[in-house]
Each structure stands twice: as structure tokens, then as C-alpha cells.
Amino acid sequence: MSEEEIKCPLPELREECGKGCQSQMAAYNECTKRIEKKGEGDCEAWFFDFIHCRDKCVAPKIFTFTK
């Protein structure tokens, strides 16, 4: 029995699923531009909106790799 190198599928899935969350990423990028101009505040809520969208896509796919 030979050992195969195990590759974590999570980074690829995150990248793939992130492409489907462009509106959330655009809102986050707009927020960061506003913050850079103002010099204060944060975009945490917009960041978490993007992460939530991406992870909602990743979750069902990641379990197909478990044994």
C-alpha cells in the first residue's frame, strides 16, 4: 500500500466559491476605499458578509472529501 500525499481541498474550494460572492466582495472593497479616505472606522461587517457567502458554498462541498 503506497501513501499518497494528502492535499487539503479547502484553499481551492474557497477560491472557487469566492468567485460566486462578487457582490459581497465589491461592497467590502467599496467600504475599504471609504475608510482609507476618512481615516477611521472598519469594514468588519462587510468582510463577514463575504466570508459567510463563501463558506455557505464551501460547506457542502468540503464534506465530499471526508471518508
mmCIF file of the N, C-alpha and C atoms, coordinates in Angstrom:
data_MODEL
# 
_entry.id   MODEL 
# 
loop_
_atom_site.group_PDB 
_atom_site.id 
_atom_site.type_symbol 
_atom_site.label_atom_id 
_atom_site.label_alt_id 
_atom_site.label_comp_id 
_atom_site.label_asym_id 
_atom_site.label_entity_id 
_atom_site.label_seq_id 
_atom_site.pdbx_PDB_ins_code 
_atom_site.Cartn_x 
_atom_site.Cartn_y 
_atom_site.Cartn_z 
_atom_site.occupancy 
_atom_site.B_iso_or_equiv 
_atom_site.pdbx_formal_charge 
_atom_site.auth_seq_id 
_atom_site.auth_comp_id 
_atom_site.auth_asym_id 
_atom_site.auth_atom_id 
_atom_site.pdbx_PDB_model_num 
ATOM 1   N N  . MET A 1 1  ? 0.841   -1.181 0.000  1.00 0.00 ? 1  MET A N  1 
ATOM 2   C CA . MET A 1 1  ? 0.000   0.000  0.000  1.00 0.00 ? 1  MET A CA 1 
ATOM 3   C C  . MET A 1 1  ? 0.884   1.241  0.000  1.00 0.00 ? 1  MET A C  1 
ATOM 4   N N  . SER A 1 2  ? 0.756   2.072  -1.006 1.00 0.00 ? 2  SER A N  1 
ATOM 5   C CA . SER A 1 2  ? 1.574   3.277  -1.079 1.00 0.00 ? 2  SER A CA 1 
ATOM 6   C C  . SER A 1 2  ? 0.824   4.459  -0.477 1.00 0.00 ? 2  SER A C  1 
ATOM 7   N N  . GLU A 1 3  ? 1.597   5.332  0.094  1.00 0.00 ? 3  GLU A N  1 
ATOM 8   C CA . GLU A 1 3  ? 0.991   6.513  0.699  1.00 0.00 ? 3  GLU A CA 1 
ATOM 9   C C  . GLU A 1 3  ? 0.964   7.649  -0.316 1.00 0.00 ? 3  GLU A C  1 
ATOM 10  N N  . GLU A 1 4  ? -0.191  8.231  -0.475 1.00 0.00 ? 4  GLU A N  1 
ATOM 11  C CA . GLU A 1 4  ? -0.328  9.387  -1.336 1.00 0.00 ? 4  GLU A CA 1 
ATOM 12  C C  . GLU A 1 4  ? -0.192  10.650 -0.492 1.00 0.00 ? 4  GLU A C  1 
ATOM 13  N N  . GLU A 1 5  ? 0.338   11.685 -1.110 1.00 0.00 ? 5  GLU A N  1 
ATOM 14  C CA . GLU A 1 5  ? 0.407   12.946 -0.401 1.00 0.00 ? 5  GLU A CA 1 
ATOM 15  C C  . GLU A 1 5  ? -1.009  13.511 -0.317 1.00 0.00 ? 5  GLU A C  1 
ATOM 16  N N  . ILE A 1 6  ? -1.412  13.820 0.876  1.00 0.00 ? 6  ILE A N  1 
ATOM 17  C CA . ILE A 1 6  ? -2.756  14.333 1.087  1.00 0.00 ? 6  ILE A CA 1 
ATOM 18  C C  . ILE A 1 6  ? -2.733  15.845 0.884  1.00 0.00 ? 6  ILE A C  1 
ATOM 19  N N  . LYS A 1 7  ? -3.619  16.307 0.029  1.00 0.00 ? 7  LYS A N  1 
ATOM 20  C CA . LYS A 1 7  ? -3.713  17.728 -0.268 1.00 0.00 ? 7  LYS A CA 1 
ATOM 21  C C  . LYS A 1 7  ? -5.041  18.254 0.260  1.00 0.00 ? 7  LYS A C  1 
ATOM 22  N N  . CYS A 1 8  ? -4.953  19.317 1.012  1.00 0.00 ? 8  CYS A N  1 
ATOM 23  C CA . CYS A 1 8  ? -6.166  19.917 1.569  1.00 0.00 ? 8  CYS A CA 1 
ATOM 24  C C  . CYS A 1 8  ? -6.947  20.626 0.460  1.00 0.00 ? 8  CYS A C  1 
ATOM 25  N N  . PRO A 1 9  ? -8.216  20.284 0.278  1.00 0.00 ? 9  PRO A N  1 
ATOM 26  C CA . PRO A 1 9  ? -9.016  20.900 -0.784 1.00 0.00 ? 9  PRO A CA 1 
ATOM 27  C C  . PRO A 1 9  ? -9.586  22.270 -0.405 1.00 0.00 ? 9  PRO A C  1 
ATOM 28  N N  . LEU A 1 10 ? -9.459  22.655 0.856  1.00 0.00 ? 10 LEU A N  1 
ATOM 29  C CA . LEU A 1 10 ? -10.105 23.875 1.340  1.00 0.00 ? 10 LEU A CA 1 
ATOM 30  C C  . LEU A 1 10 ? -9.653  25.151 0.611  1.00 0.00 ? 10 LEU A C  1 
ATOM 31  N N  . PRO A 1 11 ? -8.360  25.390 0.409  1.00 0.00 ? 11 PRO A N  1 
ATOM 32  C CA . PRO A 1 11 ? -7.979  26.630 -0.292 1.00 0.00 ? 11 PRO A CA 1 
ATOM 33  C C  . PRO A 1 11 ? -8.566  26.743 -1.699 1.00 0.00 ? 11 PRO A C  1 
ATOM 34  N N  . GLU A 1 12 ? -8.569  25.646 -2.431 1.00 0.00 ? 12 GLU A N  1 
ATOM 35  C CA . GLU A 1 12 ? -9.133  25.669 -3.784 1.00 0.00 ? 12 GLU A CA 1 
ATOM 36  C C  . GLU A 1 12 ? -10.643 25.893 -3.752 1.00 0.00 ? 12 GLU A C  1 
ATOM 37  N N  . LEU A 1 13 ? -11.317 25.255 -2.810 1.00 0.00 ? 13 LEU A N  1 
ATOM 38  C CA . LEU A 1 13 ? -12.761 25.443 -2.689 1.00 0.00 ? 13 LEU A CA 1 
ATOM 39  C C  . LEU A 1 13 ? -13.101 26.885 -2.309 1.00 0.00 ? 13 LEU A C  1 
ATOM 40  N N  . ARG A 1 14 ? -12.308 27.461 -1.404 1.00 0.00 ? 14 ARG A N  1 
ATOM 41  C CA . ARG A 1 14 ? -12.545 28.853 -1.008 1.00 0.00 ? 14 ARG A CA 1 
ATOM 42  C C  . ARG A 1 14 ? -12.382 29.796 -2.189 1.00 0.00 ? 14 ARG A C  1 
ATOM 43  N N  . GLU A 1 15 ? -11.361 29.555 -2.991 1.00 0.00 ? 15 GLU A N  1 
ATOM 44  C CA . GLU A 1 15 ? -11.133 30.405 -4.158 1.00 0.00 ? 15 GLU A CA 1 
ATOM 45  C C  . GLU A 1 15 ? -12.290 30.264 -5.150 1.00 0.00 ? 15 GLU A C  1 
ATOM 46  N N  . GLU A 1 16 ? -12.675 29.027 -5.406 1.00 0.00 ? 16 GLU A N  1 
ATOM 47  C CA . GLU A 1 16 ? -13.775 28.754 -6.340 1.00 0.00 ? 16 GLU A CA 1 
ATOM 48  C C  . GLU A 1 16 ? -15.077 29.393 -5.866 1.00 0.00 ? 16 GLU A C  1 
ATOM 49  N N  . CYS A 1 17 ? -15.389 29.212 -4.606 1.00 0.00 ? 17 CYS A N  1 
ATOM 50  C CA . CYS A 1 17 ? -16.643 29.735 -4.071 1.00 0.00 ? 17 CYS A CA 1 
ATOM 51  C C  . CYS A 1 17 ? -16.609 31.254 -3.915 1.00 0.00 ? 17 CYS A C  1 
ATOM 52  N N  . GLY A 1 18 ? -15.435 31.811 -3.692 1.00 0.00 ? 18 GLY A N  1 
ATOM 53  C CA . GLY A 1 18 ? -15.317 33.261 -3.579 1.00 0.00 ? 18 GLY A CA 1 
ATOM 54  C C  . GLY A 1 18 ? -15.729 33.972 -4.849 1.00 0.00 ? 18 GLY A C  1 
ATOM 55  N N  . LYS A 1 19 ? -15.576 33.301 -5.984 1.00 0.00 ? 19 LYS A N  1 
ATOM 56  C CA . LYS A 1 19 ? -15.963 33.893 -7.267 1.00 0.00 ? 19 LYS A CA 1 
ATOM 57  C C  . LYS A 1 19 ? -17.472 34.102 -7.362 1.00 0.00 ? 19 LYS A C  1 
ATOM 58  N N  . GLY A 1 20 ? -18.222 33.327 -6.625 1.00 0.00 ? 20 GLY A N  1 
ATOM 59  C CA . GLY A 1 20 ? -19.679 33.464 -6.625 1.00 0.00 ? 20 GLY A CA 1 
ATOM 60  C C  . GLY A 1 20 ? -20.193 34.516 -5.655 1.00 0.00 ? 20 GLY A C  1 
ATOM 61  N N  . CYS A 1 21 ? -19.290 35.167 -4.961 1.00 0.00 ? 21 CYS A N  1 
ATOM 62  C CA . CYS A 1 21 ? -19.671 36.167 -3.954 1.00 0.00 ? 21 CYS A CA 1 
ATOM 63  C C  . CYS A 1 21 ? -19.122 37.545 -4.322 1.00 0.00 ? 21 CYS A C  1 
ATOM 64  N N  . GLN A 1 22 ? -19.161 37.859 -5.608 1.00 0.00 ? 22 GLN A N  1 
ATOM 65  C CA . GLN A 1 22 ? -18.578 39.109 -6.088 1.00 0.00 ? 22 GLN A CA 1 
ATOM 66  C C  . GLN A 1 22 ? -19.283 40.355 -5.543 1.00 0.00 ? 22 GLN A C  1 
ATOM 67  N N  . SER A 1 23 ? -20.594 40.280 -5.350 1.00 0.00 ? 23 SER A N  1 
ATOM 68  C CA . SER A 1 23 ? -21.288 41.470 -4.842 1.00 0.00 ? 23 SER A CA 1 
ATOM 69  C C  . SER A 1 23 ? -20.857 41.786 -3.409 1.00 0.00 ? 23 SER A C  1 
ATOM 70  N N  . GLN A 1 24 ? -20.653 40.746 -2.598 1.00 0.00 ? 24 GLN A N  1 
ATOM 71  C CA . GLN A 1 24 ? -20.185 40.966 -1.232 1.00 0.00 ? 24 GLN A CA 1 
ATOM 72  C C  . GLN A 1 24 ? -18.755 41.499 -1.220 1.00 0.00 ? 24 GLN A C  1 
ATOM 73  N N  . MET A 1 25 ? -17.912 40.975 -2.122 1.00 0.00 ? 25 MET A N  1 
ATOM 74  C CA . MET A 1 25 ? -16.537 41.452 -2.191 1.00 0.00 ? 25 MET A CA 1 
ATOM 75  C C  . MET A 1 25 ? -16.489 42.895 -2.688 1.00 0.00 ? 25 MET A C  1 
ATOM 76  N N  . ALA A 1 26 ? -17.349 43.233 -3.634 1.00 0.00 ? 26 ALA A N  1 
ATOM 77  C CA . ALA A 1 26 ? -17.400 44.610 -4.141 1.00 0.00 ? 26 ALA A CA 1 
ATOM 78  C C  . ALA A 1 26 ? -17.821 45.577 -3.027 1.00 0.00 ? 26 ALA A C  1 
ATOM 79  N N  . ALA A 1 27 ? -18.791 45.178 -2.226 1.00 0.00 ? 27 ALA A N  1 
ATOM 80  C CA . ALA A 1 27 ? -19.234 46.020 -1.108 1.00 0.00 ? 27 ALA A CA 1 
ATOM 81  C C  . ALA A 1 27 ? -18.104 46.202 -0.095 1.00 0.00 ? 27 ALA A C  1 
ATOM 82  N N  . TYR A 1 28 ? -17.368 45.146 0.173  1.00 0.00 ? 28 TYR A N  1 
ATOM 83  C CA . TYR A 1 28 ? -16.221 45.226 1.095  1.00 0.00 ? 28 TYR A CA 1 
ATOM 84  C C  . TYR A 1 28 ? -15.148 46.162 0.529  1.00 0.00 ? 28 TYR A C  1 
ATOM 85  N N  . ASN A 1 29 ? -14.838 46.024 -0.755 1.00 0.00 ? 29 ASN A N  1 
ATOM 86  C CA . ASN A 1 29 ? -13.821 46.880 -1.374 1.00 0.00 ? 29 ASN A CA 1 
ATOM 87  C C  . ASN A 1 29 ? -14.237 48.349 -1.356 1.00 0.00 ? 29 ASN A C  1 
ATOM 88  N N  . GLU A 1 30 ? -15.513 48.622 -1.608 1.00 0.00 ? 30 GLU A N  1 
ATOM 89  C CA . GLU A 1 30 ? -16.007 49.998 -1.528 1.00 0.00 ? 30 GLU A CA 1 
ATOM 90  C C  . GLU A 1 30 ? -15.864 50.542 -0.115 1.00 0.00 ? 30 GLU A C  1 
ATOM 91  N N  . CYS A 1 31 ? -16.161 49.717 0.858  1.00 0.00 ? 31 CYS A N  1 
ATOM 92  C CA . CYS A 1 31 ? -16.022 50.123 2.248  1.00 0.00 ? 31 CYS A CA 1 
ATOM 93  C C  . CYS A 1 31 ? -14.564 50.460 2.577  1.00 0.00 ? 31 CYS A C  1 
ATOM 94  N N  . THR A 1 32 ? -13.642 49.618 2.142  1.00 0.00 ? 32 THR A N  1 
ATOM 95  C CA . THR A 1 32 ? -12.230 49.884 2.443  1.00 0.00 ? 32 THR A CA 1 
ATOM 96  C C  . THR A 1 32 ? -11.767 51.191 1.792  1.00 0.00 ? 32 THR A C  1 
ATOM 97  N N  . LYS A 1 33 ? -12.281 51.497 0.612  1.00 0.00 ? 33 LYS A N  1 
ATOM 98  C CA . LYS A 1 33 ? -11.938 52.773 -0.033 1.00 0.00 ? 33 LYS A CA 1 
ATOM 99  C C  . LYS A 1 33 ? -12.463 53.950 0.784  1.00 0.00 ? 33 LYS A C  1 
ATOM 100 N N  . ARG A 1 34 ? -13.702 53.826 1.292  1.00 0.00 ? 34 ARG A N  1 
ATOM 101 C CA . ARG A 1 34 ? -14.265 54.894 2.130  1.00 0.00 ? 34 ARG A CA 1 
ATOM 102 C C  . ARG A 1 34 ? -13.443 55.085 3.396  1.00 0.00 ? 34 ARG A C  1 
ATOM 103 N N  . ILE A 1 35 ? -13.040 53.983 4.006  1.00 0.00 ? 35 ILE A N  1 
ATOM 104 C CA . ILE A 1 35 ? -12.275 54.043 5.251  1.00 0.00 ? 35 ILE A CA 1 
ATOM 105 C C  . ILE A 1 35 ? -10.906 54.682 5.014  1.00 0.00 ? 35 ILE A C  1 
ATOM 106 N N  . GLU A 1 36 ? -10.284 54.333 3.894  1.00 0.00 ? 36 GLU A N  1 
ATOM 107 C CA . GLU A 1 36 ? -8.987  54.931 3.578  1.00 0.00 ? 36 GLU A CA 1 
ATOM 108 C C  . GLU A 1 36 ? -9.101  56.443 3.427  1.00 0.00 ? 36 GLU A C  1 
ATOM 109 N N  . LYS A 1 37 ? -10.195 56.925 2.847  1.00 0.00 ? 37 LYS A N  1 
ATOM 110 C CA . LYS A 1 37 ? -10.401 58.364 2.679  1.00 0.00 ? 37 LYS A CA 1 
ATOM 111 C C  . LYS A 1 37 ? -10.686 59.052 4.011  1.00 0.00 ? 37 LYS A C  1 
ATOM 112 N N  . LYS A 1 38 ? -11.543 58.416 4.831  1.00 0.00 ? 38 LYS A N  1 
ATOM 113 C CA . LYS A 1 38 ? -11.915 59.000 6.118  1.00 0.00 ? 38 LYS A CA 1 
ATOM 114 C C  . LYS A 1 38 ? -10.806 58.869 7.149  1.00 0.00 ? 38 LYS A C  1 
ATOM 115 N N  . GLY A 1 39 ? -10.084 57.760 7.090  1.00 0.00 ? 39 GLY A N  1 
ATOM 116 C CA . GLY A 1 39 ? -9.023  57.538 8.069  1.00 0.00 ? 39 GLY A CA 1 
ATOM 117 C C  . GLY A 1 39 ? -9.489  56.921 9.375  1.00 0.00 ? 39 GLY A C  1 
ATOM 118 N N  . GLU A 1 40 ? -10.747 56.539 9.444  1.00 0.00 ? 40 GLU A N  1 
ATOM 119 C CA . GLU A 1 40 ? -11.250 55.891 10.660 1.00 0.00 ? 40 GLU A CA 1 
ATOM 120 C C  . GLU A 1 40 ? -12.392 54.951 10.310 1.00 0.00 ? 40 GLU A C  1 
ATOM 121 N N  . GLY A 1 41 ? -12.669 54.027 11.213 1.00 0.00 ? 41 GLY A N  1 
ATOM 122 C CA . GLY A 1 41 ? -13.742 53.060 11.018 1.00 0.00 ? 41 GLY A CA 1 
ATOM 123 C C  . GLY A 1 41 ? -13.196 51.699 10.613 1.00 0.00 ? 41 GLY A C  1 
ATOM 124 N N  . ASP A 1 42 ? -14.110 50.787 10.315 1.00 0.00 ? 42 ASP A N  1 
ATOM 125 C CA . ASP A 1 42 ? -13.700 49.462 9.855  1.00 0.00 ? 42 ASP A CA 1 
ATOM 126 C C  . ASP A 1 42 ? -14.769 48.876 8.940  1.00 0.00 ? 42 ASP A C  1 
ATOM 127 N N  . CYS A 1 43 ? -14.400 47.806 8.282  1.00 0.00 ? 43 CYS A N  1 
ATOM 128 C CA . CYS A 1 43 ? -15.293 47.142 7.324  1.00 0.00 ? 43 CYS A CA 1 
ATOM 129 C C  . CYS A 1 43 ? -15.561 45.704 7.744  1.00 0.00 ? 43 CYS A C  1 
ATOM 130 N N  . GLU A 1 44 ? -15.530 45.475 9.032  1.00 0.00 ? 44 GLU A N  1 
ATOM 131 C CA . GLU A 1 44 ? -15.681 44.119 9.553  1.00 0.00 ? 44 GLU A CA 1 
ATOM 132 C C  . GLU A 1 44 ? -16.989 43.468 9.100  1.00 0.00 ? 44 GLU A C  1 
ATOM 133 N N  . ALA A 1 45 ? -18.084 44.202 9.145  1.00 0.00 ? 45 ALA A N  1 
ATOM 134 C CA . ALA A 1 45 ? -19.380 43.629 8.773  1.00 0.00 ? 45 ALA A CA 1 
ATOM 135 C C  . ALA A 1 45 ? -19.388 43.193 7.313  1.00 0.00 ? 45 ALA A C  1 
ATOM 136 N N  . TRP A 1 46 ? -18.819 43.997 6.435  1.00 0.00 ? 46 TRP A N  1 
ATOM 137 C CA . TRP A 1 46 ? -18.772 43.669 5.009  1.00 0.00 ? 46 TRP A CA 1 
ATOM 138 C C  . TRP A 1 46 ? -17.859 42.474 4.752  1.00 0.00 ? 46 TRP A C  1 
ATOM 139 N N  . PHE A 1 47 ? -16.763 42.389 5.511  1.00 0.00 ? 47 PHE A N  1 
ATOM 140 C CA . PHE A 1 47 ? -15.858 41.251 5.402  1.00 0.00 ? 47 PHE A CA 1 
ATOM 141 C C  . PHE A 1 47 ? -16.567 39.970 5.803  1.00 0.00 ? 47 PHE A C  1 
ATOM 142 N N  . PHE A 1 48 ? -17.304 40.015 6.911  1.00 0.00 ? 48 PHE A N  1 
ATOM 143 C CA . PHE A 1 48 ? -18.019 38.827 7.372  1.00 0.00 ? 48 PHE A CA 1 
ATOM 144 C C  . PHE A 1 48 ? -19.155 38.442 6.426  1.00 0.00 ? 48 PHE A C  1 
ATOM 145 N N  . ASP A 1 49 ? -19.754 39.412 5.753  1.00 0.00 ? 49 ASP A N  1 
ATOM 146 C CA . ASP A 1 49 ? -20.763 39.080 4.739  1.00 0.00 ? 49 ASP A CA 1 
ATOM 147 C C  . ASP A 1 49 ? -20.133 38.253 3.625  1.00 0.00 ? 49 ASP A C  1 
ATOM 148 N N  . PHE A 1 50 ? -18.935 38.645 3.190  1.00 0.00 ? 50 PHE A N  1 
ATOM 149 C CA . PHE A 1 50 ? -18.229 37.892 2.154  1.00 0.00 ? 50 PHE A CA 1 
ATOM 150 C C  . PHE A 1 50 ? -17.864 36.490 2.649  1.00 0.00 ? 50 PHE A C  1 
ATOM 151 N N  . ILE A 1 51 ? -17.303 36.399 3.841  1.00 0.00 ? 51 ILE A N  1 
ATOM 152 C CA . ILE A 1 51 ? -16.896 35.106 4.403  1.00 0.00 ? 51 ILE A CA 1 
ATOM 153 C C  . ILE A 1 51 ? -18.107 34.181 4.552  1.00 0.00 ? 51 ILE A C  1 
ATOM 154 N N  . HIS A 1 52 ? -19.220 34.720 5.002  1.00 0.00 ? 52 HIS A N  1 
ATOM 155 C CA . HIS A 1 52 ? -20.440 33.917 5.167  1.00 0.00 ? 52 HIS A CA 1 
ATOM 156 C C  . HIS A 1 52 ? -20.894 33.355 3.818  1.00 0.00 ? 52 HIS A C  1 
ATOM 157 N N  . CYS A 1 53 ? -20.908 34.201 2.800  1.00 0.00 ? 53 CYS A N  1 
ATOM 158 C CA . CYS A 1 53 ? -21.313 33.764 1.460  1.00 0.00 ? 53 CYS A CA 1 
ATOM 159 C C  . CYS A 1 53 ? -20.394 32.657 0.963  1.00 0.00 ? 53 CYS A C  1 
ATOM 160 N N  . ARG A 1 54 ? -19.092 32.871 1.093  1.00 0.00 ? 54 ARG A N  1 
ATOM 161 C CA . ARG A 1 54 ? -18.115 31.894 0.609  1.00 0.00 ? 54 ARG A CA 1 
ATOM 162 C C  . ARG A 1 54 ? -18.229 30.574 1.364  1.00 0.00 ? 54 ARG A C  1 
ATOM 163 N N  . ASP A 1 55 ? -18.329 30.654 2.684  1.00 0.00 ? 55 ASP A N  1 
ATOM 164 C CA . ASP A 1 55 ? -18.385 29.428 3.481  1.00 0.00 ? 55 ASP A CA 1 
ATOM 165 C C  . ASP A 1 55 ? -19.691 28.666 3.285  1.00 0.00 ? 55 ASP A C  1 
ATOM 166 N N  . LYS A 1 56 ? -20.759 29.369 2.973  1.00 0.00 ? 56 LYS A N  1 
ATOM 167 C CA . LYS A 1 56 ? -22.035 28.700 2.689  1.00 0.00 ? 56 LYS A CA 1 
ATOM 168 C C  . LYS A 1 56 ? -21.901 27.820 1.443  1.00 0.00 ? 56 LYS A C  1 
ATOM 169 N N  . CYS A 1 57 ? -21.086 28.256 0.500  1.00 0.00 ? 57 CYS A N  1 
ATOM 170 C CA . CYS A 1 57 ? -20.818 27.479 -0.709 1.00 0.00 ? 57 CYS A CA 1 
ATOM 171 C C  . CYS A 1 57 ? -19.836 26.337 -0.427 1.00 0.00 ? 57 CYS A C  1 
ATOM 172 N N  . VAL A 1 58 ? -18.825 26.602 0.401  1.00 0.00 ? 58 VAL A N  1 
ATOM 173 C CA . VAL A 1 58 ? -17.773 25.619 0.684  1.00 0.00 ? 58 VAL A CA 1 
ATOM 174 C C  . VAL A 1 58 ? -18.290 24.450 1.525  1.00 0.00 ? 58 VAL A C  1 
ATOM 175 N N  . ALA A 1 59 ? -19.134 24.740 2.504  1.00 0.00 ? 59 ALA A N  1 
ATOM 176 C CA . ALA A 1 59 ? -19.545 23.729 3.486  1.00 0.00 ? 59 ALA A CA 1 
ATOM 177 C C  . ALA A 1 59 ? -20.046 22.418 2.881  1.00 0.00 ? 59 ALA A C  1 
ATOM 178 N N  . PRO A 1 60 ? -20.997 22.435 1.970  1.00 0.00 ? 60 PRO A N  1 
ATOM 179 C CA . PRO A 1 60 ? -21.464 21.141 1.452  1.00 0.00 ? 60 PRO A CA 1 
ATOM 180 C C  . PRO A 1 60 ? -20.428 20.422 0.591  1.00 0.00 ? 60 PRO A C  1 
ATOM 181 N N  . LYS A 1 61 ? -19.525 21.178 -0.010 1.00 0.00 ? 61 LYS A N  1 
ATOM 182 C CA . LYS A 1 61 ? -18.528 20.579 -0.895 1.00 0.00 ? 61 LYS A CA 1 
ATOM 183 C C  . LYS A 1 61 ? -17.374 19.935 -0.130 1.00 0.00 ? 61 LYS A C  1 
ATOM 184 N N  . ILE A 1 62 ? -16.997 20.502 1.002  1.00 0.00 ? 62 ILE A N  1 
ATOM 185 C CA . ILE A 1 62 ? -15.834 20.011 1.735  1.00 0.00 ? 62 ILE A CA 1 
ATOM 186 C C  . ILE A 1 62 ? -16.076 18.615 2.303  1.00 0.00 ? 62 ILE A C  1 
ATOM 187 N N  . PHE A 1 63 ? -17.311 18.305 2.625  1.00 0.00 ? 63 PHE A N  1 
ATOM 188 C CA . PHE A 1 63 ? -17.592 17.008 3.220  1.00 0.00 ? 63 PHE A CA 1 
ATOM 189 C C  . PHE A 1 63 ? -17.549 15.867 2.211  1.00 0.00 ? 63 PHE A C  1 
ATOM 190 N N  . THR A 1 64 ? -17.518 16.174 0.943  1.00 0.00 ? 64 THR A N  1 
ATOM 191 C CA . THR A 1 64 ? -17.375 15.109 -0.060 1.00 0.00 ? 64 THR A CA 1 
ATOM 192 C C  . THR A 1 64 ? -15.957 14.522 -0.036 1.00 0.00 ? 64 THR A C  1 
ATOM 193 N N  . PHE A 1 65 ? -15.018 15.225 0.598  1.00 0.00 ? 65 PHE A N  1 
ATOM 194 C CA . PHE A 1 65 ? -13.638 14.766 0.662  1.00 0.00 ? 65 PHE A CA 1 
ATOM 195 C C  . PHE A 1 65 ? -13.347 13.926 1.906  1.00 0.00 ? 65 PHE A C  1 
ATOM 196 N N  . THR A 1 66 ? -14.275 13.859 2.836  1.00 0.00 ? 66 THR A N  1 
ATOM 197 C CA . THR A 1 66 ? -14.051 13.077 4.054  1.00 0.00 ? 66 THR A CA 1 
ATOM 198 C C  . THR A 1 66 ? -14.408 11.610 3.813  1.00 0.00 ? 66 THR A C  1 
ATOM 199 N N  . LYS A 1 67 ? -13.777 10.776 4.562  1.00 0.00 ? 67 LYS A N  1 
ATOM 200 C CA . LYS A 1 67 ? -14.038 9.337  4.429  1.00 0.00 ? 67 LYS A CA 1 
ATOM 201 C C  . LYS A 1 67 ? -14.831 8.830  5.601  1.00 0.00 ? 67 LYS A C  1 
# 
